[in-house]
Amino acid sequence: MTEFLEYAFEKFTFRVAIDRYYSVDGIWAKEVNGLVTVGLSDFLQQSSGDIAFAEVAEPGTELGVGDEVADIETIKVDISLPSPVSGAVIEVNPALEMEPEVINEDPYGAGWLAIIEAANWSSDKEKLLDPQAYYEHMVVEAEEEAGNL
């Protein structure tokens, strides 16, 4: 079972899963045997709003760090999501086509975006934030968005 760091802010509670790494953009990456599953952090999905549409790069797509892995549309905004790792997309979450709201409902579980066969996980991982560092980044971002900093 995944453990979380939690930050209660106004009427929201933001969770950071401690078993993965994060980009400053709020994309998480969890590696298992060279395959990296990616998705949206709880903070990113909550601050973006209800997800109405998610378009993820097709299997076989080669990505570099920062290349668009997915594009999501919410009632508030359209967001291009940069890949936190380099490699080839090998699987896209099939649930997203009919139920993109699964990202909002379970961002660290059933709401994953894609699985990428990492080209160089050890190098890419060094550029990502560990859970505590992402938690601290998220707290600052939440406070700035609320005008408290």
C-alpha positions as CSV (number, residue, x, y, z in Angstrom):
1,M,0.0,0.0,0.0
2,T,1.3,3.4,-1.0
3,E,2.2,5.9,1.8
4,F,1.7,9.6,1.4
5,L,3.0,12.9,2.6
6,E,-0.1,15.1,3.1
7,Y,-0.5,18.9,3.1
8,A,-3.9,20.4,4.3
9,F,-4.4,23.8,2.7
10,E,-7.7,25.7,3.1
11,K,-10.4,23.2,2.1
12,F,-8.0,20.9,0.2
13,T,-5.7,18.1,1.2
14,F,-2.8,17.4,-1.3
15,R,-1.1,14.0,-1.2
16,V,2.4,13.1,-2.4
17,A,3.1,9.4,-2.9
18,I,6.4,8.5,-1.4
19,D,7.2,5.6,-3.7
20,R,8.0,7.7,-6.9
21,Y,9.8,10.8,-8.2
22,Y,8.4,14.0,-9.5
23,S,9.1,16.7,-12.0
24,V,8.7,20.4,-11.0
25,D,5.7,20.4,-13.4
26,G,3.9,17.9,-11.2
27,I,4.3,14.7,-13.2
28,W,5.3,11.6,-11.3
29,A,7.5,8.8,-12.4
30,K,7.6,5.3,-10.9
31,E,10.2,2.9,-12.2
32,V,10.0,-0.9,-12.0
33,N,12.5,-3.0,-14.0
34,G,13.3,-0.3,-16.5
35,L,9.6,0.5,-17.1
36,V,8.5,3.9,-15.9
37,T,4.8,4.6,-15.3
38,V,4.0,8.3,-15.4
39,G,1.0,10.3,-14.2
40,L,-0.2,13.6,-12.6
41,S,0.5,14.4,-9.0
42,D,-2.5,14.9,-6.7
43,F,-1.7,18.7,-6.5
44,L,-1.6,19.1,-10.3
45,Q,-4.8,17.3,-10.9
46,Q,-6.6,19.2,-8.1
47,S,-5.3,22.6,-9.1
48,S,-6.1,21.9,-12.8
49,G,-9.8,21.0,-12.3
50,D,-12.0,18.2,-13.5
51,I,-10.4,16.4,-16.4
52,A,-12.6,16.1,-19.4
53,F,-10.2,14.8,-22.0
54,A,-6.7,13.2,-22.0
55,E,-4.7,12.6,-25.1
56,V,-1.5,10.5,-24.5
57,A,1.4,9.8,-26.9
58,E,0.8,6.6,-28.9
59,P,2.7,3.4,-28.1
60,G,6.0,3.5,-30.0
61,T,6.4,7.2,-29.6
62,E,10.0,8.1,-28.7
63,L,10.3,10.8,-26.1
64,G,13.0,13.0,-24.7
65,V,12.8,14.6,-21.3
66,G,10.5,17.5,-21.7
67,D,8.7,16.2,-24.8
68,E,4.9,16.2,-24.6
69,V,3.8,12.9,-23.2
70,A,0.1,13.9,-22.9
71,D,-2.3,16.8,-23.3
72,I,-5.2,17.2,-20.9
73,E,-8.2,19.4,-21.1
74,T,-10.1,20.5,-18.0
75,I,-13.0,22.9,-17.4
76,K,-10.3,25.5,-16.4
77,V,-7.3,24.9,-18.7
78,D,-5.6,22.9,-21.4
79,I,-2.2,21.6,-20.3
80,S,0.6,20.0,-22.2
81,L,2.4,17.6,-20.0
82,P,6.2,17.1,-20.4
83,S,7.7,13.7,-20.0
84,P,9.9,13.3,-16.9
85,V,11.9,10.6,-18.6
86,S,13.3,9.7,-22.0
87,G,12.3,6.5,-23.8
88,A,9.6,4.9,-25.8
89,V,5.9,4.8,-24.9
90,I,5.0,1.1,-24.6
91,E,1.5,1.4,-23.1
92,V,-1.2,4.0,-22.7
93,N,-3.8,3.8,-20.0
94,P,-6.9,2.4,-21.8
95,A,-9.3,3.9,-19.2
96,L,-8.5,7.4,-20.2
97,E,-10.4,7.2,-23.5
98,M,-13.8,6.7,-21.9
99,E,-13.1,7.8,-18.3
100,P,-10.5,10.6,-18.2
101,E,-11.9,11.6,-14.8
102,V,-10.1,8.6,-13.3
103,I,-7.0,10.9,-13.2
104,N,-8.9,13.1,-10.7
105,E,-10.3,10.1,-8.8
106,D,-7.1,8.1,-8.4
107,P,-4.0,10.0,-9.7
108,Y,-1.5,7.6,-8.1
109,G,-3.3,4.4,-9.1
110,A,-5.8,3.8,-11.9
111,G,-5.3,7.4,-13.2
112,W,-1.8,6.8,-14.6
113,L,-1.1,8.1,-18.1
114,A,1.5,5.9,-19.8
115,I,4.3,3.4,-19.3
116,I,7.6,4.3,-20.9
117,E,10.5,2.0,-21.5
118,A,13.2,4.2,-20.1
119,A,16.3,5.0,-22.2
120,N,18.3,6.2,-19.2
121,W,16.4,6.1,-16.0
122,S,19.4,6.6,-13.7
123,S,20.3,9.8,-15.5
124,D,16.7,11.1,-15.8
125,K,16.0,10.3,-12.1
126,E,18.8,12.6,-11.0
127,K,16.9,15.5,-12.5
128,L,13.7,14.7,-10.7
129,L,12.6,15.6,-7.2
130,D,12.3,13.0,-4.4
131,P,8.9,12.9,-2.6
132,Q,10.1,15.3,0.2
133,A,11.6,17.8,-2.2
134,Y,8.4,17.7,-4.3
135,Y,6.3,18.1,-1.2
136,E,8.2,21.3,-0.2
137,H,7.9,22.6,-3.8
138,M,4.2,21.9,-3.8
139,V,3.6,23.7,-0.5
140,V,5.4,26.8,-1.9
141,E,3.4,26.6,-5.1
142,A,0.0,26.2,-3.2
143,E,0.9,29.2,-1.0
144,E,1.9,31.3,-4.0
145,E,-1.3,30.5,-5.9
146,A,-3.3,31.5,-2.9
147,G,-1.4,34.8,-2.6
148,N,0.1,33.9,0.7
149,L,3.7,34.3,-0.3
